[in-house]
Amino acid sequence: MNLKLSFSMLIAATTLATSCGTQKEETEFQYNDERFADLQMLRYQVEGFDQLTLRQKTLVYYLSQAALSGRDILWDQNGRYNLRIRQMLETAYTDYEGDRESEDFKQFVVYLKRVWFSNGIHHHYGCDKFQPGFSEDFFRAALQSVDAAKLPLAEGQTLEALCDEIFPVIFDPTVMPKRTNQADGEDLVLTSAANYYGPGVTQAEAEDFYLKMKEADPDPAHPVMFGMNSRLVKENGVLTEKVWRSGGLYGAAIDRIIFWLEKAKTVAENDKQVAVMDKLIEYYRTGDLKTFDAYSILWVEDTEGDVDFTNGFTESYGDPLGMKASWEGYANFKDKAATERTEKLSANAQWFEDHSPVDARFKKQNCKGITAKVIVAAILGGDLYPSTAIGINLPNSNWVRAEHGSKSVTIGNLTDAYNKAARGNGFQEEFVIDQATRDMIKEYGDVCDDLHTDLHECLGHGSGKLLPGVDVDSLKAYGSAIEEARADLFGLYYIADPKLVELGLTPNTDAYKSQYYTYLMNGLMTQLVRIEPGNTIEEAHMRNRSLIAHWVLDHARPSANAEGITAAVELVKRDGKTYVQVNDYAALRTLFGELLAEIQRVKSEGDYEGARRLIEAYGVKVDSALHKEVLARYKALDLAPYKGFINPEYVVTEDKDGNITDVQIRYGEAYDHQMLRYSREYRTLPYINE
Ligand code: ZN
């Protein structure tokens, strides 16, 4: 599970942006890079890399190579034509000798940059297909002008035939319009362009296929993550899985990953790390999901080293049925000072579980193995690049989590980069109701954002349990949003707890208010800037935030407080603009607690109808008038609603025997340069992967 950038981050404190001389070093690093369409490219600093030993630096380097080597897998997972389209676009971009100042070419460049960002032709977040701003004629002429040997022509295929095959996928808005469709009532498999199911496979067939598999499970107490590492296809009318493994589908990319993992093993920090990598390699070779569980257990239990990584088929947000996992990889090392913060939470996990407002039947008697740390990301790959998570909690297997715990990380240097890049952008002046609230956010916003992420990841996802016999997938398409809501609510409920002051994590008993305000403002209003007019909310984290905020708004009963008789929270108009007004922060905490209890009940009982009702009532719909207003106010600020990161480069020095003697980090590579380089250096798969 991962936690994406929340909008509260955009309004983080701006105090350090002033001309204070002691901050000079920090401001010299350029966090903001180029901007196009709805995207802002950022850079992150790998703080602390210089303090690692040469062996650790070498390990980070090898793991970064492994993390970049699976790039093509994700492109193909996101759509069956993506690898071919990428090659066509990139060739035209580098080799076109026509008018590079024409409007067609400029629009073409924007389109290509968006496709790079999304690892495919659909929006990375909204999942809608991009509409090109250039003409078919322009693109055809551009392709005719380049060396045909560079184009992804099939055996004997002419350029004309290639264009006829691919152009509808790019230009026709009715062809593959959605990467991942979550619209209630439609066949989610047939209507999703994601390449997790072969042509003609229906949702009912896929659900039935995996239900039968589960029913035949000889060890139902320890179920594998059925279907997570394969494409389900129909061959001669019979459903069968094409497993992603060495020698199987995506085998060439996986072999490359194995190559770098073998190198990493030679410089591992300890024997446990070696065992983790060995098991991962075994799983990549066999595709066996029992082996994957064994690997996950070893990975969870490996907490001694400073360097760590994720590499594999991990998150299932891209599959409309929430089973099949997209490929991602990254490498990181521990941020020791910040980790003290999360260790305090972990050490008190049982206290938090015992005192939570959920029904005792749904609580864990024995909260164990929740490790949590703040890390420095060293490279981002696959589904974490360029758009990334800021917190990650793995593994996703419920029984592994219950019996062996999970590892939870907050990625400190990325959060920091978001905050620094957002300084002084005018966002909070526009959307926060008054100066007093802005001051409060300025003072406590950063600390509480980090803490909410910690609580979400370290405690929220790890809390609670399913009742015996409840199927982990019973909430089906609503499962992800409910799980994110559970983790967010756990964080919201506890961020206001005096226990956090006692632990030295919040400075005082008022700081939490900044989080309550920004969370509600985001869920009720500002996250709508990510939605196109007329659309509903589909992404799981956004549904979760909308659900929480609207449920609380709807249940905020009038009560007596310092401001008179008012609801705890309301939407008010000032000078024709809508604002969130909080009248009673303490009452909000009670409401978050009530909703947490209900969401935990839904999860623990596997109450599909309950999940559906809650999410469809509060998490999906958009108030079109408010949406329009928010979009207009946001547009006036001229900010990009989505952000992603350009990676640093690692430059290796070797002696005459090929031993690595130094690893240097280099920043400043241009976005297009990096993307073209990755396509060159990490191109592992054929254009067509059947
Ligand atoms: Zn989460």
Residues whose N, C-alpha, C, O or C-beta is under 5 A from the ligand:
A	BS01	ZN	M1 N2 L3 E484 A487
